[in-house]
Every structure is written in C-alpha cells, then in structure tokens.
Amino acid sequence: MSVRTYDLVHRTTYEYAQPVTDSYGRTTLTPRDLPDQRVLATSLTVDPEPADTGEHVDWFGNTTTYFGVTRPHTRLVVTARSTLEVSRTVPPRAELPDVGWRAVARAVTAGDLGLLRTDAAGLVALREAVLPSAHVTFVDEVRQWAAPSFADERPLADVVTDLVHRVRAELTYRSGSTTVSTTQAQLLAQGAGVCQDFAHLMIAALRVHGVPARYASGYIETRPRPGRPKLRGADASHAWVSVWLPGHGWLDADPTNDQLVDDRYVVLGWGRDYHDVPPLRGVIFTEGGGATPRVEVDLVPAGSEPFA
C-alpha cells in the first residue's frame, strides 16, 4: 500500500477599511483522522491573538475551533497548518457491491440493517442523509435532470459513476458564476458553477431518489502541466460527495473531475451540505463595512516548502 505525505497550509486574510472592535469566528480547518488518512501534526493560529479559543467536535465528528478577538484591528489572519499521510485508493468497479439503488432506498425507509450493513446509530445517519437541507432541495428540475441515471434496479455504484460523468460532461466549471446561495434549479438553468454547486446537485439527485449522500469538504492536490512549476498558495478548497454503498461503506466521488476520490484528496470534514462545514464563518463588530477574504491554500508533498 502506497502512502503519500502532505504539508497543508490554509490561510484566510481579511483587510478592513475601518477598525473592527471584535471578531468571533469558528473554523473547520482540522483534517479528519481516518483509516486511510492519518494526521501527524496540526495547528491553528489567529492574528491578532484571540482572547478566547476552544475546540469542539460537532455532530458529524468534525473538529471545529472557536476564537474571539476582542481588541481593535484592521487585519485578521487565520492560518491552519497540517502534516498528514494519505493511503486512500480507488476500489476497482469489480470489487464494489452490485446492490441496486432502489434496494438501498427501500432499506433506508424500512430500517433494514442487514441489507444496509450498519447498526441503529448508522441508520440514524443514513436517514438524515436522505433529507433536504439548507443547500440541497428537492425540486422537479433536479428530479428530471437525474432521471436518466436511475434506471430500475441499476447498481448504485454505476449510478454514482454515471452522475459524476454527467456533471462533468453537461455543466461548465466557471469560477465566480455562482454564490453560496445558488440553488440547484439556478445551476441547471445557467449550466455553469463550481465544485460546491456540483456536489450539491449530485447530493440532491441521490437524496431525491432516497439514496443517502453527504457533502465532503477538503482539498485536492493540483498538479502543474509538465515542465511548469507548481504555483505556491494557488490551491483551493474542494468539495465532493460521499454515497452510502452497503457492503463497501461511504463511497467518495468527485463530480467536478469525473472520478472517485484517491490519495490526492485530503478530507477536512463532512455534513449535510456546505452549511455544516464551511472552512471559516463568523461575525465582526465595526462601524465600517466588511471585507472580502483572501484565501491561500497549499497542498504539497511533505518537504516541498509550502508558502510561509
């Protein structure tokens, strides 16, 4: 089994035109410890130094960090650093169970623990993962778009690979074309979006058919073209989808790149949708306006000296 070791830096900078008296924030920037992802070291720094800070593990098992800066400032910088090992591999299709998507949907409704290969606590999580949520809605546009992928008794593994392929083939990746409030109907109407939108669309397509799906937040290592240097600080947060496949567990798939998730990906956390795992959220107190954050991310092989 091959293991890739990464250094990860995620920095968010806010520059304010007028002094901010107080900043209160919560981050989801600590990678998860998983069987195929081992966190060797991790830290979070806030400048100016917070008067109060603390860690919390949320309902989904994600580590979040709270901070409160209570002295006036015109610049706020939040930097997360981690070193981790990733050994994740893509399962060959022949090794994935052939359970049909309808059988999975029926089992969730009936509470069939045997078919779902889970326990009572797992069933609660699966039933939560078939409900609409803040950014995942059940609308006719999604049902109609998804319908061709959900042939009767089609194996769920094939539904997943078909959906990620269709998102990549039928929609255009266009930075800045959407906002966090863009709906699935709006995405389908304009035909363009970003990874967050594509993940929400695929989750909606699965949930509207009764299949458990969750939103995964993290990073993917970007690789420059041959002969070109890797740009420091140019990576970005990424989002993909996890689908419950009985007999395998959560199957991670990336609709933005039409592929299953491998050792190039680092998982920060997961939830019902983006609302549960934003990298950073918070409030400020100021007489001036807010600020658009500048986000810099570097995910590089360990020892490659990510940006300072």
N, C-alpha and C positions, 0 to 999 in steps of 0.2 A: 504494500500500500504506500503510495507516494504522499508526502506531506509538504505543503507549501507554507512558509513562514513569512508573515507580512508585518510591516510597520504601517500604522494607520494614524493620520492626523486629520482632524476635522475642526476648522476654525471659523467662527462666525464673528464678524465685526460690525458694530453699529456706531455711526458718527452722527451726533445730534447738533443741530444749529443752535439750540438753547440748552442750558444746563438741565439735566434730569436730576431730580432730588432723590428718587427711589426707583430701583429696578428689581422686580421679582420675577424669577423665571424657573422653569422646570425643563430639564433635558432628558432625552432618550438617546444617549450617545455612548453607552457602555455596551460593547458587543456581548452577545449571549454565550455562555459556556454550553456546548452541545457535544454529543458523541463524536461528531465529525468537525468540531470547531472548538479549540482549546485556547482560552485567553491566558497568556503568560504574564502580562502586565497591563495595567490600565490606570489612567489618571485624568482628572478634570480640573482645569484652572479657570478662574474668573478674574478679570482685571477691569475695574478696581476690585480689591479683595472683599468678599462678602462679609457682612456682619453675622450672617447666619447661613448654614448649609446643612443638608442632610440627604441620605439615600433612602429610597423606598422601592420595594418590589411590588409591582402592580398586579391586577387580577390575572393578567396573561403571563406573569413570570418575568416581565421585563424590568431591568434595573433603571430607575429614574433618579435624577438628582435635582433637588430643590436648592435655590440660592436667593439671597436677598441682599442687594447692595443699597446701603442707606446713607451714603454720603454723595454730595453733588458730583456729577461727572458729565462730560460731553462725549465720552467714548467708552464703549463697553465691548470687551473681547472675551469670548468663551472658547476655550481650546480643549479638545479631547484628544488624548494620545493612547494608543494601544499597540501591543505586540501580540500576535496570535498565530496559531498553527491551524491550517485548514486541510482536512483529508477527505473532503466530500467528493464522491464520484457519481457519475450519471449511471443509473441502472439500465442495462440493456432492455429493450422492449420485451424480449423473450422471457425475462425474469420478472416482469411485472404481472400481477394477477389479472385475469381476464374477467373479473366481476363487472357486470353491466351497470351502467349509470342508473337505470330505473331500479335495479335491485338495491343499490345504495340508498337512493332516495326513499324507497319504501321502508328500508330497515331503520332509517333515522326516524321516520314517522312512527313506526311500530315499536321502536326501542329494542330492536333485535341485536343484543350484544354479541351473540355468536357470529352473525354474518359481519357485523361491523368490526369485530376483533378488538373490542375495547371493554372498559368497565363502566360502572354507573357514573363516575366522575367524568370519564371521557365522553359519555353520551351527552352530558350537560354541555360540554364544549362543542360537540358536533351540532347539537340543536341550536346553540347560539350562532353557529357559523352558517346557518341557512336562513337567518332572519335579515330583513333590510336593516340598514344602519345609516349613520349620518351622511355618508357619501356614496352609498350603494342603494339604489332604488329599483323597485320592480315596476317597470313601465313597458308598454306594448312595443316600443321601439327596440328595447333590448331583447324581448322575447322573440320578436320577428327576426332580428339580426342573428340570434343564436340558434334558431330552429334547425338550420341545415346540419349543424354539428351533432344534434341529438337524435340520431336515428334510433328506432326502437331496439332496445337491448344491446346497443353498441357498447363495447367495453369502455369503462370510464377512462382508462389510460389512453385510448385512442381519441376520446372526446377532448381530453386535455391537450394532446399534441396537435389536434386539428384546430382548436381555439387559438393556441399561441401562433400557429402558422397564419391563420386568417387575420388576426390583429396586425401582424407584421405586413401581410400582403395587401390588406384592404385599407389601412389607415397610414397616415404620414406622420412621422415624428417631426414636430416643429416646435422648437423652444419658444416660450413666450406666447403660444397660441391659446393657452387656457389659464385659468386660475384655480385655486383650491376649491372654489365653489362651482366649477363647471360640472354639469350633470352628464350622465351617460347619453341622454337624448341629444343634448347640445353637441357632445363629442361626435356622435354618429352623423349629425346633420352637417357639421363642418368638415369631418373627415380627417382631422389633424389634432394631435395632442402630444403629451409627454408620458413618461413611464408611469407616473401616478394615475393618469387617466386610463391608460391601457390596463393596468392592474384592476382598477375599479370596474371597468367594463367586463373583464373576464370573470371577476368575482360575481358581479350581478348576473351574468349569463348562467353561471353554475348554480347560484342560490335560487334563482327564479325557477330552476328545474329541480330544486330540492337537494342539491349536492353540496355538502359542506365545503366552504372555501374561506380562507383568511388572507389578510394583507400582510406581506412581509416587507420590512424596511431594512436597508443596508447599503452595500456598495458592491460594485463590480470593478475589477482591475481593468483599466484601459490600457491597450497596447498600441504603440505608435506604428505607423507604416514602416516597412523595412528601411533601414538607413536613417530614420528620423529619430531624434531624441524624444524621450518622454517629457512632456511639459509638467513641471512641478506645480502643485496646487490646482491643477486643472480638472481633476476628477470631480465627481458629484455624487450626491446621494442617489440611491436607486430604489426601485420598488418592483416587486413581483408577486406571485400568487402561490399559495400552498393549498393543495386539494387533498382531502382525506380519501385514500385508496385502501380499502380493507385488505389486510394481508401484506401491505407494504408500509402503511403509515402515511404521514404527510408527504406528498409528492410536490416538490417545488419546481415551478415553471415560470419562465420569463417571457411574457408576450411581446415585450419591446424588441427582443433579439431572437425570437422564434427558437427557443432552446430550453432544455431542462437545466437546472442550476447545478454547477460543478464547483471545483476548488478555486475558481476565480472570484467567487462571491463571498462576502462577509455579511453575516446576519447580525443586525442590531436588535431587532425585536419584531413582534407581530401583534396583530389585533384584528378588529372587525374591518377597519379601513384606516386611512391616513389619520383621521381624528384621534385614534388611540396611540399613535406612535410618531408624532412629529419630532424631528430632532431637537427643536427648541421652541418653546412658547412662553409667553409671559406678559406682564403689564409694566408700564412705566408711569411716573408722575412727573409732569413737566408743563410749563406754560407755553412751550413751543410745540411743534409738530413731531411726529415720529420720524423714523428713518428706515430706509430700505437696507436690509442686511447685505453685507458682502460675505459670501461663503466660499471658503477654500478647502478642498479635500485632496488628500494624497494617500493612495493605497499602493504601496510599492513592496517588492521583495525585501525582506529584512536585510539591513546593512546598506541599502541604496541611498541613504540620507534623504528622507523626505524634507520638504521645506521646513524652515525653522519655526 
